[in-house]
Amino acid sequence: MTPLRLRMIEDMRIRNLSQRTQTTYVEQVARFARHFGKSPELLGPAEIRSWRLHLAENKRLAASSISVTVAALRFLYTVTLRQPWVVEDDIPTGRRPQKLPNVLSPEEVAAFLDAVENQRYRAILAVCYAAGLRVSEAVRLKPAAIDSRRMVIRVEAGKGRKDRYVMLSPRLLGILRDYWEAAHPREWLFPGERPGEPITRFSVERQERATLAREIIAERRQEQDQARERERSRDRDHGMER
């Protein structure tokens, strides 16, 4: 590990950045340095501009992905290297397109959760959709976080490393009780394959994508069946007219 990387990691730890953010920032800076074959200490605004154009035009990355690179480079040059730059001019952020999120109706959420075959994954995703937790927050819940007396869920070290409470609906409580009776979790509410570790975020997201894909395929097949049925109905009507 180079002294610069070690110093950057220490700076991030001092500022209590999450481990995920630290890993992402280090990876972004390493890719930037590898592209030019030089230490970041020898690179400046001209190389940063060239790198951003490369990501946008050659790699065709989305604005949201490039913004992660910008955040990492801003931290490196303004915090670790203490460059006296005007950040807004030398490492500007790009504008992101403003898009409305796809919001599922309560009926669509219920249908989606019913399609999740594994009870543990169904309980995790129910927590995410019903209580508004991120997957990374839900997988790290402990049994004691579920407060059925006050009907809240305690989220520890969530977004921004802050603790908060979210509402626990009676329906979600019922789902979690059914899961508890079947699984009897101990240290973690949703334990993973490794002893003493919670289930991983990637595993849950993979299950979510797989379920959504099945639902989309099933919906398309249903639409195709309905289209064929309408076609057959028209053929029968034409036959009766003749």
VEXMARGU-402855 format. One record per residue: x negated, y, z negated of N, C-alpha, C in turn; residue in three letters. Coordinates in pm, 1 decimal. Example, Ala and Ser with C-alpha at 12.3 -4.5 7.8 and 13.67 -1.06 7.14 Angstrom:
BEGIN
       nxx       nyy       nzz      caxx      cayy      cazz       cxx       cyy       czz  residuo
   -1319.0    -569.0    -780.0   -1230.0    -450.0    -780.0   -1320.0    -330.0    -780.0      ALA
   -1285.0    -225.0    -708.0   -1367.0    -106.0    -714.0   -1290.0       3.0    -787.0      SER
***
This chain:
BEGIN
       nxx       nyy       nzz      caxx      cayy      cazz       cxx       cyy       czz  residuo
     -84.2    -119.0       0.0       0.0       0.0       0.0     -88.5     125.1       0.0      MET
     -60.4     217.0      90.3    -141.4     337.9      99.6    -111.1     431.7     -17.5      THR
    -207.0     516.8     -51.3    -182.4     613.4    -159.8     -62.1     704.0    -132.6      PRO
     -41.5     740.5      -3.8      71.5     827.4      29.5     204.0     756.6       3.8      LEU
     213.8     630.4      46.1     337.7     556.4      22.9     362.3     540.5    -127.4      ARG
     258.7     509.2    -202.4     274.4     493.3    -346.9     321.9     622.8    -410.5      LEU
     265.6     735.6    -367.1     305.5     864.6    -423.7     450.2     897.2    -388.9      ARG
     491.4     864.4    -266.7     630.2     889.5    -227.0     725.4     803.9    -309.2      MET
     691.4     677.3    -330.8     776.5     589.2    -411.0     786.4     640.7    -554.2      ILE
     675.4     686.5    -608.8     677.6     741.5    -744.1     766.4     865.4    -751.1      GLU
     759.2     951.1    -647.9     844.3    1070.7    -644.4     991.7    1032.4    -641.0      ASP
    1024.0     928.1    -566.5    1163.2     884.7    -560.0    1209.2     824.6    -691.9      MET
    1122.2     751.9    -758.5    1156.6     694.6    -888.4    1177.5     803.6    -992.6      ARG
    1091.6     905.3    -989.9    1106.0    1016.0   -1084.0    1242.3    1082.5   -1067.7      ILE
    1289.8    1090.8    -942.6    1419.0    1154.3    -914.6    1535.2    1055.9    -921.4      ARG
    1506.0     934.3    -965.4    1608.7     832.9    -990.7    1689.2     798.0    -866.1      ASN
    1623.8     796.5    -750.4    1690.8     751.1    -629.1    1711.5     600.4    -638.2      LEU
    1818.3     553.3    -580.9    1848.1     411.0    -586.7    1742.5     330.0    -513.1      SER
    1732.0     201.6    -549.4    1634.4     115.4    -484.4    1662.3     104.9    -335.2      GLN
    1787.3     103.1    -298.4    1823.4      94.5    -156.8    1776.0     219.1     -81.3      ARG
    1794.4     336.6    -142.7    1749.8     459.5     -79.1    1598.2     461.5     -66.6      THR
    1529.3     418.2    -170.4    1383.0     413.7    -165.7    1334.1     325.7     -50.9      GLN
    1392.2     206.7     -39.7    1351.8     113.6      66.5    1378.2     174.3     203.9      THR
    1493.9     237.6     219.8    1530.3     297.7     348.6    1435.2     410.8     385.6      THR
    1404.7     497.9     291.2    1316.3     610.6     318.6    1176.7     562.5     357.3      TYR
    1124.3     464.1     284.3     991.0     411.9     315.3     988.3     351.2     455.8      VAL
    1093.0     277.1     492.1    1099.5     216.7     624.7    1104.7     323.0     733.6      GLU
    1182.3     428.3     711.1    1194.4     534.5     811.6    1061.4     606.6     832.7      GLN
     991.6     635.4     725.4     862.5     702.6     736.7     760.4     612.1     804.4      VAL
     762.5     482.3     772.6     669.0     387.5     833.3     690.7     378.0     983.9      ALA
     815.3     377.1    1029.7     843.3     371.8    1173.2     794.8     498.8    1242.6      ARG
     814.1     610.8    1178.0     768.9     739.3    1232.1     617.0     738.4    1249.7      PHE
     544.8     690.0    1148.1     398.5     687.1    1154.5     348.7     588.0    1259.2      ALA
     414.9     471.3    1266.6     372.2     369.9    1364.7     390.6     419.5    1507.9      ARG
     492.5     495.9    1530.7     520.8     545.6    1666.1     405.2     631.4    1717.7      HIS
     345.3     710.9    1629.2     236.4     799.6    1671.1      99.0     742.4    1638.3      PHE
      96.2     631.3    1563.0     -30.9     570.1    1528.3    -116.8     654.8    1437.6      GLY
     -52.6     735.5    1354.0    -125.3     823.4    1262.9     -55.5     827.9    1127.6      LYS
    -130.2     870.1    1026.7     -70.0     893.5     895.8      24.9    1011.9     904.7      SER
     137.5    1009.9     833.0     229.6    1123.8     834.1     162.9    1254.3     791.6      PRO
      55.0    1245.2     713.7     -16.7    1365.4     670.9     -76.5    1441.0     789.0      GLU
     -98.5    1368.6     901.2    -158.0    1429.6    1019.6     -52.3    1471.0    1122.0      LEU
      73.0    1452.2    1088.8     182.3    1484.4    1180.0     260.0    1603.5    1126.7      LEU
     331.2    1670.9    1217.2     403.7    1790.7    1175.3     532.9    1811.3    1251.3      GLY
     584.8    1933.3    1252.9     714.5    1962.3    1316.9     722.0    1919.7    1462.7      PRO
     612.9    1933.0    1538.5     616.3    1895.1    1679.8     641.5    1745.1    1695.2      ALA
     575.0    1665.4    1612.4     594.7    1519.7    1619.1     733.1    1480.6    1568.0      GLU
     781.3    1551.8    1467.2     915.5    1523.5    1415.4    1020.2    1550.3    1523.3      ILE
    1003.3    1659.2    1594.5    1096.2    1691.8    1703.6    1090.7    1583.7    1812.1      ARG
     969.3    1543.3    1849.2     953.4    1439.5    1951.2    1014.4    1307.5    1907.1      SER
     997.6    1273.5    1780.2    1052.2    1148.9    1726.6    1204.1    1150.1    1727.7      TRP
    1264.2    1262.9    1693.5    1410.5    1272.9    1694.2    1465.5    1260.3    1835.8      ARG
    1398.6    1322.5    1931.8    1442.4    1309.7    2070.8    1430.0    1165.1    2117.6      LEU
    1323.1    1098.7    2075.0    1303.4     957.9    2110.7    1416.7     871.2    2055.4      HIS
    1454.6     895.3    1931.6    1562.4     817.2    1870.4    1695.8     841.9    1939.4      LEU
    1720.0     967.4    1978.0    1848.2    1001.8    2038.7    1857.0     958.7    2184.8      ALA
    1749.6     981.9    2261.9    1756.1     960.8    2406.2    1710.6     821.4    2448.1      GLU
    1606.9     769.0    2383.7    1556.0     637.0    2422.1    1620.2     523.7    2341.7      ASN
    1628.0     543.9    2211.0    1689.3     441.7    2125.4    1841.2     453.1    2121.9      LYS
    1891.6     570.0    2160.3    2036.6     596.3    2163.2    2102.2     570.7    2027.1      ARG
    2037.5     617.9    1921.7    2093.3     603.3    1788.0    2203.9     705.2    1765.2      LEU
    2297.3     668.9    1681.3    2406.3     759.4    1647.1    2354.8     870.6    1556.4      ALA
    2430.7     979.5    1550.6    2390.7    1093.0    1467.0    2377.1    1052.6    1321.2      ALA
    2462.0     962.2    1275.9    2455.5     918.4    1136.3    2326.0     844.5    1107.5      SER
    2276.7     766.6    1203.9    2150.9     694.5    1184.7    2032.7     790.4    1185.3      SER
    2036.0     888.4    1274.2    1926.9     985.7    1281.2    1922.9    1070.6    1154.8      ILE
    2039.0    1096.4    1095.0    2041.5    1177.1     973.1    1967.7    1108.1     858.8      SER
    1965.5     975.2     858.4    1889.3     902.1     756.8    1740.5     927.2     775.5      VAL
    1695.2     924.3     901.6    1555.4     954.9     931.9    1520.4    1096.3     887.1      THR
    1608.0    1190.7     915.2    1584.5    1329.9     877.1    1572.1    1342.1     725.7      VAL
    1660.9    1275.1     652.5    1656.5    1282.3     505.9    1525.0    1227.1     452.0      ALA
    1479.2    1115.9     510.0    1353.8    1055.1     465.4    1234.9    1147.7     492.3      ALA
    1230.6    1206.6     611.6    1119.0    1294.8     646.0    1123.5    1424.7     565.0      LEU
    1242.7    1473.2     538.1    1253.4    1592.3     454.2    1197.3    1564.9     314.6      ARG
    1229.1    1449.0     261.2    1178.6    1415.6     127.9    1026.5    1405.5     130.6      PHE
     974.3    1335.1     231.3     829.9    1316.1     239.5     756.0    1449.2     246.8      LEU
     799.2    1535.5     338.4     722.4    1657.5     364.0     748.1    1768.7     262.6      TYR
     867.6    1774.8     205.9     896.2    1884.0     112.1     866.6    1845.7     -32.8      THR
     883.6    1717.5     -67.3     862.8    1675.1    -206.3     723.5    1616.7    -226.5      VAL
     690.4    1512.8    -147.7     563.4    1443.8    -169.3     445.2    1522.9    -115.1      THR
     456.3    1571.3       7.6     345.0    1645.7      67.9     350.5    1796.3      40.4      LEU
     464.5    1843.2      -9.9     480.7    1984.6     -49.3     441.7    2080.9      63.0      ARG
     491.6    2052.6     181.9     462.9    2141.0     295.5     546.7    2269.1     284.6      GLN
     486.0    2383.9     308.4     559.3    2511.9     295.5     641.6    2542.4     420.5      PRO
     723.2    2445.8     461.8     800.9    2464.1     583.3     938.8    2519.6     551.2      TRP
    1001.4    2576.7     651.5    1143.5    2611.8     641.6    1219.7    2489.4     690.0      VAL
    1270.1    2414.9     596.4    1325.6    2283.0     628.4    1435.2    2290.7     733.1      VAL
    1522.2    2390.1     721.6    1634.1    2400.3     816.1    1586.7    2420.6     959.7      GLU
    1467.9    2480.2     976.1    1414.7    2503.9    1110.2    1321.0    2392.3    1155.9      ASP
    1236.1    2344.6    1065.9    1135.1    2246.3    1104.1    1187.5    2102.9    1103.2      ASP
    1281.4    2072.7    1013.8    1342.2    1938.9    1011.2    1493.8    1957.9    1002.5      ILE
    1555.2    2009.4    1108.1    1699.6    2037.4    1102.7    1782.2    1909.7    1105.9      PRO
    1898.3    1918.7    1047.4    1992.5    1807.2    1054.0    2078.3    1822.0    1178.3      THR
    2126.6    1710.6    1230.1    2213.9    1714.0    1347.0    2359.7    1715.4    1305.4      GLY
    2440.5    1771.7    1389.2    2584.4    1774.2    1361.6    2644.5    1638.4    1391.5      ARG
    2726.5    1592.3    1299.4    2794.9    1464.9    1320.6    2934.0    1489.6    1377.3      ARG
    2979.3    1405.2    1469.7    3117.0    1420.1    1518.4    3216.1    1393.1    1406.7      PRO
    3315.0    1479.8    1396.3    3415.5    1464.5    1292.0    3526.1    1371.0    1340.9      GLN
    3529.7    1253.1    1281.5    3630.0    1154.7    1320.5    3713.4    1115.4    1199.8      LYS
    3841.2    1098.3    1223.7    3927.3    1051.0    1116.1    3903.5     901.5    1094.6      LEU
    3896.9     858.4     968.3    3875.4     715.8     943.4    3998.8     634.5     979.1      PRO
    3976.0     508.0    1012.2    4087.1     417.4    1035.1    4141.5     372.3     900.3      ASN
    4262.8     412.0     870.3    4324.5     381.3     741.4    4430.5     273.9     761.9      VAL
    4414.1     162.9     690.4    4511.4      55.1     701.2    4632.7      85.3     614.3      LEU
    4748.5      45.3     661.1    4869.8      58.2     581.6    4868.6     -47.1     471.1      SER
    4950.0     -30.6     366.3    4956.1    -133.4     261.5    4990.6    -271.1     316.8      PRO
    5075.9    -275.1     418.5    5112.6    -403.3     477.9    4994.1    -466.1     549.9      GLU
    4914.9    -382.1     620.3    4797.6    -432.7     691.4    4690.9    -481.7     594.7      GLU
    4673.0    -410.8     482.1    4576.6    -455.3     380.9    4618.9    -588.8     322.9      VAL
    4749.0    -602.8     293.3    4798.6    -728.9     237.0    4778.5    -843.9     335.3      ALA
    4804.5    -817.9     464.4    4786.2    -922.3     566.0    4639.5    -959.6     579.4      ALA
    4552.2    -859.2     572.2    4408.0    -885.2     581.9    4360.9    -970.4     465.3      PHE
    4400.8    -935.1     343.4    4357.5   -1010.6     226.2    4412.8   -1153.0     227.9      LEU
    4534.3   -1168.5     277.4    4592.2   -1303.7     288.6    4512.1   -1389.9     385.5      ASP
    4446.0   -1324.4     481.7    4369.7   -1399.0     582.0    4232.4   -1441.6     530.7      ALA
    4188.5   -1385.2     416.2    4059.4   -1423.8     357.6    4078.5   -1556.3     284.8      VAL
    4015.2   -1659.2     333.2    4040.2   -1793.5     281.8    3973.4   -1819.3     147.2      GLU
    3852.0   -1767.2     127.9    3778.8   -1791.6       3.7    3831.0   -1700.7    -107.4      ASN
    3863.9   -1757.3    -223.3    3924.7   -1679.9    -331.0    3830.3   -1574.1    -387.9      GLN
    3701.6   -1606.1    -398.6    3606.8   -1508.3    -452.0    3596.6   -1387.1    -359.3      ARG
    3581.8   -1412.5    -229.2    3573.5   -1301.1    -134.3    3704.6   -1222.3    -132.2      TYR
    3815.5   -1292.8    -143.7    3944.6   -1224.1    -143.6    3954.9   -1131.2    -264.7      ARG
    3907.0   -1175.3    -380.6    3911.7   -1091.9    -500.9    3820.8    -970.8    -487.4      ALA
    3700.9    -990.5    -433.6    3607.5    -878.3    -415.9    3666.9    -774.0    -321.6      ILE
    3716.2    -819.7    -207.7    3770.1    -726.0    -108.5    3897.5    -659.1    -160.1      LEU
    3972.4    -729.3    -243.7    4090.9    -668.0    -304.4    4049.3    -552.7    -395.1      ALA
    3941.3    -570.5    -469.4    3888.9    -463.3    -553.9    3849.1    -343.7    -467.7      VAL
    3782.6    -370.7    -356.0    3737.7    -261.5    -268.2    3856.1    -185.4    -209.8      CYS
    3952.4    -258.5    -156.9    4064.1    -193.0     -88.1    4164.1    -132.3    -186.4      TYR
    4187.1    -198.2    -299.2    4289.4    -150.4    -392.4    4237.4     -42.9    -487.0      ALA
    4108.9     -52.0    -526.5    4054.3      43.3    -622.5    3961.1     145.2    -559.1      ALA
    3930.8     128.8    -430.9    3847.6     226.1    -362.0    3700.3     214.4    -392.1      GLY
    3653.2      95.4    -430.8    3511.5      76.8    -458.6    3435.4      43.6    -331.2      LEU
    3309.6      84.0    -328.1    3220.7      37.4    -222.6    3187.4    -109.0    -249.5      ARG
    3151.7    -180.7    -142.9    3115.4    -320.9    -160.4    2997.6    -333.5    -255.5      VAL
    2900.2    -242.7    -241.4    2782.1    -247.6    -328.4    2817.9    -225.9    -474.6      SER
    2927.2    -155.4    -501.9    2972.9    -135.0    -639.3    3052.2    -255.9    -689.0      GLU
    3135.5    -310.8    -602.9    3220.6    -422.8    -643.6    3139.2    -547.1    -678.4      ALA
    3033.9    -575.2    -601.3    2958.0    -697.9    -625.2    2881.5    -692.4    -757.0      VAL
    2860.5    -574.1    -812.8    2784.6    -561.7    -936.6    2872.2    -540.0   -1058.9      ARG
    2999.5    -564.1   -1044.3    3089.8    -555.3   -1159.4    3064.8    -672.3   -1255.0      LEU
    3083.8    -645.3   -1382.3    3076.9    -749.7   -1484.2    3216.1    -770.5   -1542.4      LYS
    3242.9    -886.5   -1598.6    3377.8    -911.8   -1651.1    3426.7    -804.4   -1747.3      PRO
    3335.8    -750.1   -1828.6    3375.7    -648.5   -1926.0    3420.6    -518.2   -1860.1      ALA
    3391.4    -501.3   -1730.7    3430.9    -378.5   -1661.5    3580.6    -371.9   -1637.4      ALA
    3648.6    -485.7   -1643.8    3793.4    -490.2   -1620.2    3865.1    -466.8   -1752.2      ILE
    3924.4    -350.9   -1768.3    3994.2    -313.2   -1891.7    4144.2    -322.0   -1867.1      ASP
    4202.0    -437.2   -1900.1    4344.6    -458.1   -1874.5    4432.8    -382.1   -1972.9      SER
    4376.6    -340.5   -2085.2    4455.8    -265.2   -2183.6    4481.0    -123.2   -2133.7      ARG
    4375.8     -58.6   -2084.2    4391.1      77.7   -2032.3    4415.8      80.8   -1882.7      ARG
    4410.4     -37.4   -1818.3    4433.7     -51.8   -1674.5    4336.7      33.5   -1593.1      MET
    4207.7      16.2   -1624.5    4102.7      84.0   -1549.5    3987.8     -13.3   -1525.2      VAL
    3904.3      21.0   -1428.5    3781.0     -53.1   -1400.7    3664.8      43.3   -1420.3      ILE
    3566.9       2.1   -1500.2    3449.3      85.5   -1522.3    3343.3      51.8   -1417.8      ARG
    3303.3     151.6   -1339.5    3199.9     134.5   -1237.0    3072.1     197.5   -1289.7      VAL
    2969.2     117.7   -1307.2    2843.7     167.2   -1361.6    2742.1     192.0   -1250.2      GLU
    2674.5     306.2   -1258.9    2568.8     342.5   -1163.4    2617.1     329.4   -1019.8      ALA
    2730.3     392.3    -992.5    2784.3     390.1    -856.7    2717.4     493.5    -769.3      GLY
    2794.6     555.5    -681.1    2740.4     656.2    -590.1    2676.7     768.8    -670.0      LYS
    2552.0     802.0    -635.2    2480.6     905.4    -708.0    2433.9     860.9    -845.2      GLY
    2431.2     728.6    -868.7    2387.0     671.2    -996.1    2474.1     716.8   -1111.8      ARG
    2601.7     744.3   -1083.5    2694.3     793.0   -1186.5    2795.8     685.1   -1223.3      LYS
    2834.5     684.8   -1351.1    2940.2     596.1   -1398.3    3075.4     665.3   -1378.2      ASP
    3178.4     584.8   -1354.1    3311.9     641.6   -1341.2    3416.3     534.2   -1368.5      ARG
    3540.3     576.3   -1387.9    3652.3     484.5   -1402.6    3743.8     497.3   -1281.3      TYR
    3800.1     384.6   -1239.0    3901.4     384.9   -1133.6    4023.5     310.7   -1184.7      VAL
    4136.7     338.8   -1125.5    4262.5     278.3   -1171.7    4269.6     130.9   -1133.1      MET
    4328.4      53.6   -1221.6    4350.2     -89.2   -1199.0    4500.2    -113.5   -1186.0      LEU
    4543.9    -148.9   -1065.9    4687.1    -169.4   -1043.4    4730.2    -305.6   -1097.6      SER
    4856.3    -320.8   -1134.3    4904.6    -450.7   -1183.1    4884.0    -563.3   -1081.0      PRO
    4902.2    -532.1    -953.0    4884.2    -635.8    -851.5    4738.4    -680.3    -843.6      ARG
    4645.4    -583.8    -849.4    4503.8    -619.4    -847.5    4466.5    -697.3    -972.4      LEU
    4521.7    -658.9   -1085.7    4494.7    -732.7   -1209.1    4539.0    -878.2   -1195.8      LEU
    4653.5    -898.9   -1130.3    4700.1   -1035.4   -1109.6    4605.0   -1116.5   -1022.0      GLY
    4552.6   -1053.6    -916.8    4455.8   -1121.1    -829.0    4330.2   -1158.0    -906.6      ILE
    4282.3   -1064.5    -989.8    4160.9   -1089.5   -1067.0    4184.1   -1196.1   -1173.9      LEU
    4301.8   -1201.1   -1232.3    4331.1   -1304.1   -1332.3    4335.6   -1442.8   -1267.9      ARG
    4395.1   -1451.1   -1150.6    4397.1   -1580.0   -1079.8    4255.4   -1624.8   -1047.7      ASP
    4172.4   -1528.6   -1004.4    4033.0   -1561.7    -974.4    3959.2   -1604.2   -1100.9      TYR
    3982.2   -1532.9   -1210.9    3915.1   -1564.2   -1337.9    3949.7   -1706.1   -1384.3      TRP
    4075.3   -1741.5   -1375.7    4117.5   -1874.3   -1421.4    4054.6   -1984.4   -1336.9      GLU
    4028.2   -1957.1   -1211.3    3969.7   -2057.5   -1123.0    3817.8   -2063.3   -1133.5      ALA
    3752.5   -1946.7   -1152.6    3605.9   -1941.5   -1145.7    3536.6   -1933.3   -1281.2      ALA
    3603.4   -1871.4   -1380.4    3543.4   -1850.4   -1513.0    3404.1   -1788.0   -1504.3      HIS
    3390.0   -1671.0   -1441.8    3257.9   -1607.8   -1430.5    3207.1   -1562.7   -1567.1      PRO
    3074.2   -1553.6   -1580.0    3014.4   -1515.8   -1707.9    2943.4   -1380.4   -1699.3      ARG
    2816.4   -1382.3   -1657.1    2739.2   -1257.2   -1656.7    2792.3   -1159.1   -1553.9      GLU
    2811.6   -1206.4   -1432.3    2863.7   -1123.6   -1324.3    3005.4   -1166.8   -1290.3      TRP
    3089.8   -1069.5   -1258.0    3227.0   -1103.5   -1221.0    3228.9   -1185.6   -1092.7      LEU
    3136.3   -1152.4   -1002.1    3127.0   -1225.6    -875.4    2983.9   -1278.4    -858.8      PHE
    2951.9   -1390.9    -921.0    2814.7   -1443.5    -915.1    2778.3   -1491.3    -775.0      PRO
    2647.6   -1484.5    -745.9    2598.7   -1529.1    -616.9    2543.8   -1669.7    -622.4      GLY
    2473.4   -1706.9    -516.8    2416.4   -1840.2    -509.5    2296.9   -1856.3    -604.4      GLU
    2221.3   -1748.5    -623.6    2105.8   -1754.5    -713.2    2151.2   -1737.1    -857.7      ARG
    2104.0   -1820.8    -947.7    2142.1   -1809.0   -1089.1    2106.4   -1671.7   -1145.7      PRO
    2200.5   -1612.6   -1215.5    2176.4   -1483.4   -1277.9    2186.5   -1364.4   -1186.3      GLY
    2223.3   -1385.8   -1060.5    2233.7   -1276.9    -964.0    2376.9   -1265.7    -911.6      GLU
    2424.5   -1141.7    -886.5    2557.9   -1127.8    -827.0    2555.1   -1164.3    -679.4      PRO
    2671.2   -1181.7    -622.2    2680.4   -1207.4    -478.7    2627.2   -1085.5    -404.9      ILE
    2570.2   -1104.2    -288.0    2509.1    -992.8    -216.4    2613.1    -914.5    -136.6      THR
    2581.6    -788.1    -117.1    2669.5    -702.0     -36.7    2679.5    -753.1     106.1      ARG
    2567.7    -803.2     159.2    2566.0    -848.7     298.1    2658.3    -969.3     316.9      PHE
    2662.9   -1056.4     217.9    2749.4   -1173.4     226.6    2896.4   -1132.5     232.8      SER
    2934.1   -1034.3     150.6    3073.0    -987.3     149.5    3107.4    -917.6     280.6      VAL
    3016.4    -832.6     328.3    3042.5    -761.4     454.0    3051.7    -857.3     571.1      GLU
    2971.0    -963.7     568.8    2978.6   -1064.2     675.2    3113.6   -1134.2     673.2      ARG
    3163.3   -1165.6     553.6    3293.9   -1229.2     541.5    3404.9   -1135.7     587.5      GLN
    3390.6   -1007.1     554.5    3490.3    -908.5     595.7    3496.6    -898.0     747.6      GLU
    3379.9    -891.0     811.3    3376.1    -883.1     957.3    3434.9   -1007.9    1022.2      ARG
    3403.2   -1123.4     965.7    3454.2   -1248.5    1021.6    3606.3   -1254.4    1012.2      ALA
    3660.2   -1210.1     898.8    3805.9   -1212.0     881.6    3872.4   -1114.4     976.6      THR
    3815.8    -994.4     988.9    3872.6    -895.6    1081.6    3868.1    -946.4    1224.8      LEU
    3758.0   -1014.3    1260.5    3747.0   -1068.8    1395.7    3855.7   -1173.4    1420.8      ALA
    3878.4   -1259.9    1321.9    3984.7   -1360.8    1336.9    4120.6   -1295.1    1351.7      ARG
    4143.6   -1189.2    1274.2    4270.9   -1119.5    1281.0    4291.0   -1053.8    1417.1      GLU
    4183.2    -993.9    1470.4    4191.4    -929.5    1601.7    4220.0   -1033.2    1710.0      ILE
    4149.6   -1146.8    1702.0    4171.0   -1253.7    1801.0    4313.0   -1305.6    1792.4      ILE
    4361.1   -1326.4    1669.0    4497.8   -1376.5    1651.5    4600.3   -1275.9    1704.7      ALA
    4573.4   -1146.6    1681.0    4665.2   -1043.3    1728.6    4667.1   -1038.7    1881.0      GLU
    4550.2   -1051.8    1942.5    4543.6   -1049.5    2088.9    4614.3   -1171.2    2148.1      ARG
    4594.8   -1287.0    2084.5    4663.6   -1407.0    2132.7    4814.8   -1391.2    2121.8      ARG
    4858.2   -1328.2    2011.7    5000.9   -1306.1    1995.4    5053.4   -1211.3    2103.7      GLN
    4976.0   -1106.5    2133.0    5016.7   -1013.1    2238.3    5021.3   -1082.8    2373.7      GLU
    4923.9   -1171.1    2400.0    4922.3   -1245.5    2525.9    5042.8   -1339.3    2534.8      GLN
    5073.9   -1405.9    2424.6    5190.7   -1494.9    2422.6    5319.1   -1416.6    2447.4      ASP
    5328.4   -1299.3    2385.1    5448.2   -1217.1    2404.2    5457.8   -1168.2    2548.8      GLN
    5344.4   -1133.5    2608.6    5343.8   -1088.6    2747.4    5387.8   -1201.1    2840.6      ALA
    5334.4   -1323.6    2815.2    5375.4   -1438.2    2898.3    5523.4   -1468.3    2881.0      ARG
    5573.3   -1454.1    2758.2    5715.1   -1479.0    2733.9    5801.5   -1376.8    2806.1      GLU
    5758.5   -1249.7    2807.3    5833.8   -1146.7    2879.5    5832.5   -1175.8    3029.5      ARG
    5717.5   -1223.4    3079.3    5707.6   -1256.9    3220.7    5801.4   -1372.2    3255.7      GLU
    5803.1   -1474.8    3170.8    5893.6   -1588.1    3196.3    6039.2   -1544.7    3189.2      ARG
    6069.2   -1452.8    3095.6    6206.3   -1404.0    3082.4    6249.3   -1328.7    3208.3      SER
    6156.2   -1246.8    3262.9    6189.6   -1175.5    3386.5    6211.6   -1272.7    3502.1      ARG
    6127.4   -1377.4    3508.2    6144.2   -1476.8    3614.1    6279.1   -1546.4    3602.9      ASP
    6320.3   -1577.9    3479.8    6450.3   -1643.4    3462.7    6563.9   -1551.4    3503.6      ARG
    6548.9   -1420.2    3466.3    6654.2   -1324.3    3504.6    6664.4   -1311.0    3656.2      ASP
    6549.3   -1307.6    3725.0    6551.7   -1296.8    3870.0    6613.2   -1422.0    3931.3      HIS
    6586.3   -1537.6    3871.1    6642.2   -1661.1    3922.5    6794.1   -1664.7    3911.8      GLY
    6846.0   -1611.9    3801.2    6990.6   -1608.8    3783.0    7056.0   -1512.4    3879.4      MET
    6986.2   -1402.2    3912.3    7044.7   -1304.9    4006.3    7055.6   -1364.3    4145.4      GLU
    6955.3   -1448.2    4183.7    6960.1   -1508.0    4316.2    7069.6   -1617.0    4323.3      ARG
***
